[in-house]
Amino acid sequence: MSRRAVRGIAVEDAGRADSWEPGGVTSRIVARKWAQEDRDGFVVSARERLRDPSEDARTSAIGVIRAIGAGALLELELGELACDAAMPRAAATAARALGCVDTPGSRSALTKAARSSDARVRANAVESLARLSGPTPDTAAAAVFIECKADRHHRVRASAVRALVERPGGADLSASLADVRAMLDDARGEHRLAGVWVAERVLGGIGARAGSEACERLMERMTELATGDASSAVRARATRCVRRVLVEASYAGGGA
């Protein structure tokens, strides 16, 4: 073998080693090419990284796997990591990555992860389940959403409530909007802020089209929060939502 060929192999190997470095566009390009040209070699290397004793190494590897759309190649490993309580940051990243792997095994792992002791893991698991549910109602996922809509953490709760409101063929819209209203009335500022986040998406989507009494009451509550909430963050976000909905309504009605 010529020196040029040996040098080429060495450069390629070095590039593949760097493909697991976090946050780099170049690393993702190298990883994607590697997975395409040598899938078995890529999977072997990925499994080694996902077993690394360092949580940083595992988290970085999961990020690369997700970025290049290779989650299906490592579904079992990601499922195990999503339920690993010893490494919550890696678990949360794995739960997010599984949102692009629509298989029974992935959904099962996410259902378990949604009951993690770590709020980041629970939130990512709920959001991934919602993403996988798509246009088809999923009874098992809905059960997770119903359980998590009472979660003590505002992000988990908001993600579950949003999933129920947007879930096709799901519960009665008015009942789901009542869950949004409950967040807006919560004494905890973080829960009200998260509730505004949900309401902004509801009123800018199905809410604006539904024209229901429940949606109108929701809009009234948002206006109250925009002008009188004790939290400046809640007031600012509610104001943005109200303005956005009014502009959308104006265009829908043929206004300027």
PAMARFI-347488 format. One record per residue (C-alpha): x negated, y, z negated; residue in one letter; residue number from 1. Coordinates in pm, whole numbers, plus 50000, padded with zeros to 5 digits. Example, Ala and Ser with C-alpha at 12.3 -4.5 7.8 and 13.67 -1.06 7.14 Angstrom:
REM residues 2
[lokol [48770 49550 49220] A 1]
[lokol [48633 49894 49286] S 2]
This chain:
REM residues 256
[lokol [50000 50000 50000] M 1]
[lokol [49863 50341 50095] S 2]
[lokol [49781 50610 49841] R 3]
[lokol [50054 50826 49992] R 4]
[lokol [50311 50554 49936] A 5]
[lokol [50194 50497 49578] V 6]
[lokol [50208 50872 49513] R 7]
[lokol [50560 50883 49654] G 8]
[lokol [50676 50605 49424] I 9]
[lokol [50515 50777 49125] A 10]
[lokol [50687 51105 49205] V 11]
[lokol [51020 50930 49248] E 12]
[lokol [50983 50747 48916] D 13]
[lokol [50894 51073 48741] A 14]
[lokol [51196 51242 48894] G 15]
[lokol [51423 50964 48775] R 16]
[lokol [51282 50991 48425] A 17]
[lokol [51365 51363 48430] D 18]
[lokol [51719 51292 48552] S 19]
[lokol [51833 51245 48192] W 20]
[lokol [51721 51593 48087] E 21]
[lokol [52026 51798 47980] P 22]
[lokol [52168 52097 48162] G 23]
[lokol [51958 52089 48476] G 24]
[lokol [52106 52102 48825] V 25]
[lokol [51801 51925 48960] T 26]
[lokol [51838 51642 48711] S 27]
[lokol [52198 51586 48820] R 28]
[lokol [52098 51580 49186] I 29]
[lokol [51827 51323 49113] V 30]
[lokol [52064 51113 48901] A 31]
[lokol [52336 51117 49167] R 32]
[lokol [52090 51011 49437] K 33]
[lokol [51953 50740 49209] W 34]
[lokol [52301 50601 49138] A 35]
[lokol [52379 50596 49509] Q 36]
[lokol [52055 50436 49626] E 37]
[lokol [51984 50200 49335] D 38]
[lokol [52300 50152 49133] R 39]
[lokol [52172 49855 48934] D 40]
[lokol [51852 50037 48839] G 41]
[lokol [52048 50345 48740] F 42]
[lokol [52287 50145 48521] V 43]
[lokol [51999 49967 48345] V 44]
[lokol [51830 50297 48269] S 45]
[lokol [52159 50456 48159] A 46]
[lokol [52228 50170 47919] R 47]
[lokol [51885 50214 47766] E 48]
[lokol [51950 50585 47715] R 49]
[lokol [52293 50518 47566] L 50]
[lokol [52127 50286 47311] R 51]
[lokol [51859 50542 47222] D 52]
[lokol [51835 50601 46844] P 53]
[lokol [51846 50976 46910] S 54]
[lokol [52194 51126 46927] E 55]
[lokol [52059 51407 47144] D 56]
[lokol [51934 51154 47399] A 57]
[lokol [52265 50971 47405] R 58]
[lokol [52465 51292 47434] T 59]
[lokol [52247 51419 47719] S 60]
[lokol [52280 51091 47907] A 61]
[lokol [52659 51093 47871] I 62]
[lokol [52666 51448 48003] G 63]
[lokol [52472 51347 48314] V 64]
[lokol [52690 51038 48365] I 65]
[lokol [53003 51250 48346] R 66]
[lokol [52862 51524 48572] A 67]
[lokol [52784 51283 48856] I 68]
[lokol [53107 51085 48820] G 69]
[lokol [52943 50760 48714] A 70]
[lokol [53164 50691 48414] G 71]
[lokol [53328 50387 48570] A 72]
[lokol [52987 50216 48595] L 73]
[lokol [52940 50246 48218] L 74]
[lokol [53296 50224 48091] E 75]
[lokol [53225 49967 47818] L 76]
[lokol [52928 50158 47682] E 77]
[lokol [53117 50487 47683] L 78]
[lokol [53412 50321 47510] G 79]
[lokol [53190 50190 47234] E 80]
[lokol [53019 50526 47188] L 81]
[lokol [53351 50713 47176] A 82]
[lokol [53438 50508 46869] C 83]
[lokol [53098 50533 46700] D 84]
[lokol [53154 50727 46377] A 85]
[lokol [52781 50742 46307] A 86]
[lokol [52717 50976 46602] M 87]
[lokol [53018 51210 46628] P 88]
[lokol [52865 51449 46883] R 89]
[lokol [52785 51165 47121] A 90]
[lokol [53128 51015 47049] A 91]
[lokol [53302 51341 47138] A 92]
[lokol [53105 51366 47463] T 93]
[lokol [53187 51004 47549] A 94]
[lokol [53557 51063 47481] A 95]
[lokol [53547 51353 47723] R 96]
[lokol [53368 51146 47988] A 97]
[lokol [53632 50872 47965] L 98]
[lokol [53889 51122 48087] G 99]
[lokol [53762 51044 48438] C 100]
[lokol [53786 50664 48397] V 101]
[lokol [54145 50552 48445] D 102]
[lokol [54143 50192 48325] T 103]
[lokol [54322 50003 48046] P 104]
[lokol [53989 49967 47865] G 105]
[lokol [53923 50339 47878] S 106]
[lokol [54271 50423 47750] R 107]
[lokol [54235 50170 47470] S 108]
[lokol [53905 50323 47359] A 109]
[lokol [54054 50673 47373] L 110]
[lokol [54353 50565 47167] T 111]
[lokol [54114 50444 46898] K 112]
[lokol [53897 50755 46926] A 113]
[lokol [54205 50975 46877] A 114]
[lokol [54209 50848 46518] R 115]
[lokol [53844 50935 46451] S 116]
[lokol [53750 51116 46132] S 117]
[lokol [53581 51385 46347] D 118]
[lokol [53809 51655 46491] A 119]
[lokol [53597 51704 46806] R 120]
[lokol [53632 51337 46890] V 121]
[lokol [54007 51339 46827] R 122]
[lokol [54059 51651 47038] A 123]
[lokol [53857 51522 47333] N 124]
[lokol [54031 51184 47314] A 125]
[lokol [54375 51347 47321] V 126]
[lokol [54278 51571 47612] E 127]
[lokol [54134 51278 47807] S 128]
[lokol [54446 51069 47748] L 129]
[lokol [54658 51358 47871] A 130]
[lokol [54443 51387 48183] R 131]
[lokol [54474 51014 48253] L 132]
[lokol [54850 51013 48203] S 133]
[lokol [54890 51231 48513] G 134]
[lokol [55233 51218 48678] P 135]
[lokol [55318 50879 48529] T 136]
[lokol [55467 50865 48178] P 137]
[lokol [55253 50660 47941] D 138]
[lokol [55434 50537 47631] T 139]
[lokol [55116 50443 47445] A 140]
[lokol [54958 50782 47513] A 141]
[lokol [55277 50959 47409] A 142]
[lokol [55263 50777 47076] A 143]
[lokol [54913 50919 47022] V 144]
[lokol [55033 51269 47113] F 145]
[lokol [55325 51246 46871] I 146]
[lokol [55091 51135 46593] E 147]
[lokol [54834 51405 46666] C 148]
[lokol [55079 51695 46696] K 149]
[lokol [55075 51700 46315] A 150]
[lokol [54694 51694 46297] D 151]
[lokol [54531 51917 46038] R 152]
[lokol [54288 52055 46296] H 153]
[lokol [54424 52327 46522] H 154]
[lokol [54256 52212 46844] R 155]
[lokol [54372 51852 46810] V 156]
[lokol [54723 51968 46729] R 157]
[lokol [54734 52213 47021] A 158]
[lokol [54609 51955 47270] S 159]
[lokol [54870 51704 47157] A 160]
[lokol [55154 51955 47168] V 161]
[lokol [55052 52071 47515] R 162]
[lokol [55036 51711 47637] A 163]
[lokol [55391 51647 47514] L 164]
[lokol [55527 51963 47673] V 165]
[lokol [55363 51891 48009] E 166]
[lokol [55419 51515 48009] R 167]
[lokol [55648 51420 48300] P 168]
[lokol [55947 51217 48189] G 169]
[lokol [55862 51284 47828] G 170]
[lokol [56063 51416 47541] A 171]
[lokol [56328 51685 47569] D 172]
[lokol [56168 52016 47666] L 173]
[lokol [56343 52210 47392] S 174]
[lokol [56212 51972 47126] A 175]
[lokol [55858 52005 47259] S 176]
[lokol [55885 52383 47271] L 177]
[lokol [55992 52371 46907] A 178]
[lokol [55651 52219 46832] D 179]
[lokol [55486 52515 47007] V 180]
[lokol [55701 52755 46804] R 181]
[lokol [55599 52578 46484] A 182]
[lokol [55235 52650 46565] M 183]
[lokol [55314 53015 46630] L 184]
[lokol [55486 53036 46291] D 185]
[lokol [55207 52858 46102] D 186]
[lokol [55056 53043 45808] A 187]
[lokol [54706 52945 45923] R 188]
[lokol [54555 53190 46168] G 189]
[lokol [54361 52926 46363] E 190]
[lokol [54680 52729 46421] H 191]
[lokol [54867 53040 46540] R 192]
[lokol [54581 53122 46777] L 193]
[lokol [54583 52768 46913] A 194]
[lokol [54961 52792 46943] G 195]
[lokol [54923 53104 47156] V 196]
[lokol [54683 52909 47377] W 197]
[lokol [54951 52644 47430] V 198]
[lokol [55230 52897 47478] A 199]
[lokol [55029 53085 47738] E 200]
[lokol [55007 52771 47947] R 201]
[lokol [55370 52678 47893] V 202]
[lokol [55512 53019 47976] L 203]
[lokol [55283 53055 48274] G 204]
[lokol [55387 52714 48404] G 205]
[lokol [55699 52515 48334] I 206]
[lokol [55831 52777 48094] G 207]
[lokol [55840 53049 48355] A 208]
[lokol [56035 52822 48588] R 209]
[lokol [56265 52666 48331] A 210]
[lokol [56428 52992 48226] G 211]
[lokol [56564 52816 47919] S 212]
[lokol [56681 52979 47599] E 213]
[lokol [56396 52805 47416] A 214]
[lokol [56143 52963 47652] C 215]
[lokol [56299 53304 47602] E 216]
[lokol [56272 53267 47224] R 217]
[lokol [55912 53159 47267] L 218]
[lokol [55843 53473 47468] M 219]
[lokol [56006 53686 47200] E 220]
[lokol [55784 53530 46935] R 221]
[lokol [55475 53593 47149] M 222]
[lokol [55573 53958 47175] T 223]
[lokol [55602 53976 46796] E 224]
[lokol [55257 53825 46755] L 225]
[lokol [55110 54064 47012] A 226]
[lokol [55225 54366 46813] T 227]
[lokol [55223 54258 46451] G 228]
[lokol [55010 53954 46372] D 229]
[lokol [54758 53993 46091] A 230]
[lokol [54482 53842 46308] S 231]
[lokol [54327 54062 46575] S 232]
[lokol [54234 53751 46775] A 233]
[lokol [54596 53634 46776] V 234]
[lokol [54721 53981 46873] R 235]
[lokol [54473 54007 47161] A 236]
[lokol [54549 53667 47305] R 237]
[lokol [54924 53704 47265] A 238]
[lokol [54909 54043 47438] T 239]
[lokol [54720 53890 47731] R 240]
[lokol [54980 53614 47757] C 241]
[lokol [55277 53851 47749] V 242]
[lokol [55125 54071 48018] R 243]
[lokol [55047 53773 48237] R 244]
[lokol [55399 53631 48210] V 245]
[lokol [55557 53969 48286] L 246]
[lokol [55340 54010 48596] V 247]
[lokol [55424 53660 48717] E 248]
[lokol [55794 53720 48655] A 249]
[lokol [55773 54044 48848] S 250]
[lokol [55621 53874 49151] Y 251]
[lokol [55865 53583 49128] A 252]
[lokol [56152 53830 49129] G 253]
[lokol [56019 54017 49431] G 254]
[lokol [55882 54312 49234] G 255]
[lokol [55573 54508 49328] A 256]
